[in-house]
Amino acid sequence: KMQVFLPDLMELLQNENEDIKMKALVVMQKLMGHLEKAEASPIAVQLAEKLLPLFDEELSQLRELSISLCRDMVSTVVGNSKRQMRKNMQMGLLPLLFHMSDETQSMAK
């Protein structure tokens, strides 16, 4: 039933307010954790596109949460969605490489 809210949650990830983005990511993470892989797979591909710009956010907590959620989304993708997810993730590799040398240990990890 909560899947109805997914488009609105994804829209909130583009909000200017970092606190709103953080809350949307937490809700998204909990929601995706309750879906079966077949249900979560197409959503994960769409969500990955929205998460990539958050990898470069100024607030380290927001960056860390978006990267963590993206990592979780990669493992949920099955079937035909894998090709699109791979393409999306290739776009996010460069920002991730930059964060490997972050001062924040959890970000570098």
N, C-alpha and C positions, 0 to 999 in steps of 0.2 A: 504493500500500500504506500510505503514511503517513496517508492520510485517516482511517484508523481512530482515530488519536490526536486528531483535531480536537476532538471534544466534551470530552475531558479537558484539552486545551490551553486551550479557551475557559473551562473551569471554573477553571483556574489564574489567569485574569485577575481573578478576584474574591477572590483570596487576600489576606491582610493584609500579607504580606511583599513589599516593593517589589522585592527582588532576584529573587524567583520570578516576579513579573509581567514584569520586564524580560526574563528568559530565555525565558519563554513567548512574548512578543512577537517576539523575535528568531527563534525556531524557527518561529513562525507566518508571519513575513515570508518566510523561506526556503522554507517549504513551499508557500505560496501562489504564489511565483514559479515553481514547477515545474509548476503545473497549467494546463491549457488553460482558455480563458475560459468555455467551456460548463460545465466542472466547477467552476471557481472562483466563478462568479456567485452561486449560491444560498448558498454558504459565506460569501461576502463580505457578503451582506445580514445573515446571522446574526452575523457577526463585528463588523459596524459597531455593532450594538446593544450589544455587550460593550465596545467601545472608547470609546463616548461618555462613560461615567463616568470614564475615565482621563484625559480632557482637563483635569480639575481636580485631578489628583494634585499633591502637594506637591513631589515630586522632578521637577525640570525635564526631566531625561533621559527619564523615564518618560512625561511629557506629550508631549515631542517625538517619541518613538518611536511612541506611540499615534496621534498626529495624522498622522505620516508614513505609517504603515501604513493608516490610514483613507483617506488621499488615494489611495494605491495601489489600495485596494479599490474605490473609486468608479470608477476607470477599467477595472476588470475586469468590471463588471456589464453583462450583455446581456439582451435580451428582456424578458420579463414581470417580471423581478426589478428592473428600473429604477424602477418605481413605488414599490416598497417601500423601495428604497435612498434615493430622493428624500425620502420621508417620514422616514426615519431621520436623514438629513443635516440636514433642517430643524430637528430637535430639537437638533442639535449646533452650530448656527450661533451662538447667543448665547455659549456658552463660547469659541468660536473668535474672535469679535469682541473679547472681553475680552483674549485673548492677543495680539492684534495690537499692543498697547501694552506688552508684557512687556519687562523690562530685558534679557532674554536675546535677542540679535539673531536667533538661529536659530529661536526660538519665535515671535517677531513675524513673521518671514518665513513 
